[in-house]
Amino acid sequence: MNSDSLNPKFFWRPLAIVVAFAFLYSGVLTKLGRDWWSDENYSHGLLVPFVIGFIIWSEWDEIRAIRLNPSSLLGIVVIVTAFLLLLGGTLGAELFTQRISMVVMIAGLVIWFFGSRILRFLTVPFGLLLLSIPIPQIIFNKIAFPLQLQASQAAVWGIRLFDVPTVRKGNVIEILPSGATQVIALEVVEACSGIRSLMTLMVLALILGYFTSERRGRIFGNFREMLGGFDFWRMAILMLAAIPIAVLTNAARVTATGVLTYNFGKRATEGTWHDASGWLVYVVALLLLIGVNLVLKKFDRTRTGAAEIPQSKIENPRPQSVLLVIAVLVVGGVFVNWFDRRGETQVERAPLSELSMTLGDWRQKGGEIRFGEATESVLRASDYTMREYLLTDGRIANVYVGYYASQRSGVTYHSPQNCLPGAGWVMKEPELIEIPLPDGKTFKANRYIIENGAYREVMIYWYQGRGRSEASEYRDKINMVWDSVVRRRSDGAMVRVMTSAGGDEAGATRSAVDLSARLAERLGAHVPE
């Protein structure tokens, strides 16, 4: 290493930039660190900064040898873009945008001081950082649910190989233990669906592919070199292979749990075995990933020597450039942190437990229905109510309203399209219908026919809050971002009405529409406009 880099004067400027960067992204880094610590889907993020540091340290000689060409113009464009993403994400209560802006900002700073050429040597570190950023809940649910179903389907097939009778309803597997009279339900939740190990395995696949390459600096060269390089495709195949490996190993875990449940009862789903099997899944998946990599390496017929890279020197950035960047980061940090810490507008509302027991001709039947602790921890609603209403002709309907006081932290609704099929319901005949309100206004809602065994129901649901009622969760998300900017509010609710279709589907739909209209009219006190 160059002796100049050991001079204390070399460190103060990078250190000052790091401190200014941390100040600008203090809120983002705090929330990201909290998610890494508490969300097992992204707990690998705790190790990623150390892995990135090791990659840069191990490749330092190669990086120092790059011909540098700092680009102030391109750098400032990328930095401004990152700042706008951060500001928009902060105002719009969108965590993913804020976190992505952090990656873009790092890229802009690198371009400003060292040029864009160095980015190809940092492709893997940037990739690792991106894979450690939690994806939006809406997208996460779309990924997790199909993996749940695939894992449960494969697990049922595996369990039946051992002559264990089982029934699958969505991602719930029912097993009657030998000699028992009570069925045990094994639910293939996100933790066992493959999504948790998938994110970690994709990170490991990228690291494995990178460190087993003999031409690391040339993997991400120009576009033609990259597509023509064996190592690039090997890394891509490894990351794709992580998907079936994650699902299959988790399915094997559920299979083993199912067989043990049949022989030993409920204690096989709890305690030491459950925890140990989770770690075993990671070990087996990693070994399979290493095996795939070894097979792929056998097909490598490339024989090239190390690339001749013109020698250069990473010089200490000019004081003027450093001071300008620090000023931009600090001023931006003051501005963004003020918006982030100003909080949201507090709105008065009545708790959902006080929702009227009478909705038109409908009367509440029985008391409140509460979820178990595990379900509530997944929903993470600020307030909710689930109850049944009875019509004078004897028709019964189930009503659920889940209210979220703030969605700034990433907590948001769980769409019935993700939750109900996981419990064994089949959703059919989707349709957008008009819900007429007593004041003459209307709004659109989703209508489905859902089936589960002998049960056939009409379901209507929509998203309500801040004076809007929307059928589309994506349009509601856009509205939430807008209202967070303009009104400093991100509260809202998901509303669902279900009633038996019976032999009169049209009549059941009319009844559900009527209850939905009466419910929407009364929700204003509980889901503020």
JOZI-V942060 format. One record per residue. N is the residue number from 1. PSI is psi in radians with two decimals (* if undefined). Layout:
BEGIN
n/psi
N/PSI
N/PSI
END
This chain:
BEGIN
n/psi
1/2.47
2/2.41
3/-0.43
4/-0.54
5/-0.25
6/-0.12
7/2.27
8/-0.50
9/-0.39
10/-0.45
11/-0.47
12/-0.62
13/-0.86
14/-0.68
15/-0.72
16/-0.68
17/-0.73
18/-0.76
19/-0.77
20/-0.69
21/-0.78
22/-0.62
23/-0.79
24/-0.72
25/0.46
26/-0.79
27/-0.73
28/-0.80
29/-0.67
30/-0.84
31/-0.65
32/-0.77
33/-0.67
34/-0.71
35/-0.72
36/-0.64
37/-0.63
38/-0.41
39/1.91
40/-0.30
41/-0.46
42/0.42
43/-0.34
44/-0.30
45/-0.43
46/-0.50
47/-0.34
48/-0.76
49/-0.64
50/-0.66
51/-0.75
52/-0.76
53/-0.69
54/-0.70
55/-0.81
56/-0.73
57/-0.76
58/-0.44
59/0.28
60/-0.72
61/-0.70
62/-0.72
63/-0.72
64/-0.39
65/-0.07
66/2.45
67/1.95
68/2.56
69/1.32
70/2.42
71/1.71
72/-0.71
73/-0.94
74/-0.68
75/-0.79
76/-0.57
77/-0.79
78/-0.71
79/-0.78
80/-0.72
81/-0.77
82/-0.73
83/-0.69
84/-0.68
85/-0.74
86/-0.79
87/-0.79
88/-0.73
89/-0.62
90/-0.82
91/-0.65
92/0.12
93/0.73
94/1.76
95/-0.71
96/-0.73
97/-0.71
98/-0.74
99/-0.66
100/-0.63
101/-0.53
102/-0.73
103/-0.75
104/-0.68
105/-0.74
106/-0.75
107/-0.71
108/-0.71
109/-0.68
110/-0.78
111/-0.72
112/-0.79
113/-0.54
114/-0.25
115/2.89
116/-0.36
117/-0.58
118/-0.31
119/-0.52
120/-0.44
121/-0.26
122/0.27
123/-0.79
124/-0.83
125/-0.74
126/-0.67
127/-0.73
128/-0.70
129/-0.73
130/-0.68
131/-0.19
132/-0.03
133/2.08
134/2.30
135/2.76
136/2.58
137/-0.65
138/-0.78
139/-0.68
140/-0.77
141/-0.63
142/-0.52
143/-0.78
144/-0.72
145/-0.84
146/-0.62
147/-0.63
148/-0.83
149/-0.72
150/-0.73
151/-0.72
152/-0.65
153/-0.81
154/-0.64
155/-0.73
156/-0.75
157/-0.75
158/-0.71
159/-0.70
160/-0.37
161/-0.44
162/0.33
163/0.60
164/2.06
165/2.30
166/2.70
167/2.33
168/2.28
169/1.71
170/-2.11
171/0.37
172/2.17
173/2.11
174/2.26
175/2.35
176/1.86
177/2.60
178/2.17
179/-0.02
180/2.92
181/-0.13
182/2.26
183/2.46
184/2.26
185/2.15
186/2.01
187/2.14
188/1.45
189/-3.08
190/-0.64
191/-0.48
192/0.19
193/-0.32
194/-0.35
195/-0.64
196/-0.92
197/-0.41
198/-0.85
199/-0.73
200/-0.72
201/-0.62
202/-0.65
203/-0.79
204/-0.64
205/-0.73
206/-0.76
207/-0.78
208/-0.81
209/-0.63
210/-0.85
211/-0.20
212/0.21
213/2.46
214/-0.09
215/0.97
216/-0.78
217/-0.22
218/0.04
219/-0.81
220/1.16
221/-2.43
222/2.98
223/-0.71
224/-0.75
225/-0.69
226/-0.86
227/-0.46
228/-0.06
229/2.40
230/-0.71
231/-0.62
232/-0.83
233/-0.58
234/-0.75
235/-0.69
236/-0.75
237/-0.68
238/-0.76
239/-0.64
240/-0.64
241/-0.40
242/-0.47
243/-1.03
244/-0.57
245/-0.77
246/-0.78
247/-0.77
248/-0.72
249/-0.64
250/-0.63
251/-0.67
252/-0.66
253/-0.79
254/-0.65
255/-0.85
256/-0.71
257/-0.69
258/-0.78
259/-0.76
260/-0.61
261/-0.70
262/-0.64
263/-0.55
264/-0.03
265/-2.82
266/-0.49
267/-0.28
268/-0.29
269/0.04
270/3.01
271/-2.50
272/-0.77
273/-0.79
274/-0.77
275/-0.76
276/-0.66
277/-0.55
278/-0.78
279/-0.64
280/-0.63
281/-0.77
282/-0.75
283/-0.84
284/-0.74
285/-0.72
286/-0.72
287/-0.71
288/-0.68
289/-0.74
290/-0.69
291/-0.77
292/-0.71
293/-0.72
294/-0.70
295/-0.77
296/-0.66
297/-0.47
298/-0.42
299/0.00
300/1.94
301/0.18
302/2.32
303/1.56
304/2.57
305/3.13
306/2.52
307/2.44
308/1.91
309/2.19
310/2.35
311/2.45
312/-2.91
313/2.27
314/1.88
315/2.74
316/2.19
317/2.59
318/2.45
319/-0.66
320/-0.76
321/-0.75
322/-0.82
323/-0.65
324/-0.81
325/-0.78
326/-0.75
327/-0.77
328/-0.79
329/-0.73
330/-0.82
331/-0.77
332/-0.66
333/-0.73
334/-0.79
335/-0.89
336/-0.76
337/-0.56
338/-0.79
339/-0.69
340/-0.62
341/-0.06
342/-0.25
343/-3.10
344/2.78
345/2.23
346/2.23
347/2.47
348/2.39
349/2.69
350/2.50
351/2.64
352/-0.34
353/-0.34
354/0.14
355/2.44
356/2.42
357/-0.14
358/2.13
359/1.62
360/-2.16
361/0.03
362/2.43
363/2.43
364/2.42
365/2.02
366/-2.89
367/-2.92
368/2.49
369/2.17
370/2.50
371/2.88
372/2.92
373/-0.68
374/-0.75
375/-0.72
376/-0.61
377/-0.43
378/-0.75
379/-0.75
380/0.62
381/2.53
382/-0.59
383/2.53
384/2.79
385/2.46
386/2.21
387/2.99
388/2.50
389/2.53
390/2.29
391/2.81
392/-0.48
393/0.09
394/-0.07
395/2.40
396/2.40
397/2.53
398/2.34
399/2.32
400/2.31
401/2.08
402/2.03
403/2.40
404/2.03
405/-0.48
406/2.45
407/0.28
408/-0.50
409/0.07
410/-0.18
411/2.23
412/-3.12
413/2.74
414/1.96
415/2.44
416/-0.44
417/-0.38
418/-0.64
419/-0.85
420/-0.78
421/-0.53
422/-0.40
423/0.14
424/-0.01
425/2.43
426/2.17
427/2.17
428/2.88
429/1.00
430/2.51
431/2.49
432/2.21
433/2.75
434/2.30
435/1.92
436/2.23
437/2.71
438/-0.44
439/0.11
440/-0.25
441/2.81
442/2.80
443/2.76
444/2.51
445/2.85
446/2.36
447/2.29
448/2.66
449/2.13
450/2.46
451/2.50
452/1.70
453/-2.15
454/-0.15
455/2.34
456/2.08
457/2.71
458/2.26
459/2.33
460/2.33
461/2.71
462/3.04
463/2.27
464/2.46
465/2.62
466/0.59
467/0.13
468/2.62
469/2.11
470/2.53
471/-0.59
472/2.21
473/-0.47
474/-0.74
475/-0.65
476/-0.64
477/-0.74
478/-0.76
479/-0.66
480/-0.74
481/-0.79
482/-0.80
483/-0.53
484/-0.63
485/-0.85
486/-0.68
487/-0.03
488/0.76
489/2.42
490/0.34
491/2.83
492/3.09
493/2.68
494/2.27
495/2.33
496/2.38
497/2.30
498/2.44
499/2.68
500/2.33
501/-0.59
502/-2.46
503/0.09
504/1.41
505/-0.70
506/-0.74
507/-0.68
508/-0.67
509/-0.72
510/-0.71
511/-0.74
512/-0.67
513/-0.74
514/-0.80
515/-0.68
516/-0.74
517/-0.78
518/-0.67
519/-0.81
520/-0.62
521/-0.63
522/-0.18
523/-0.20
524/-0.60
525/-0.35
526/-0.47
527/1.55
528/2.62
529/*
END
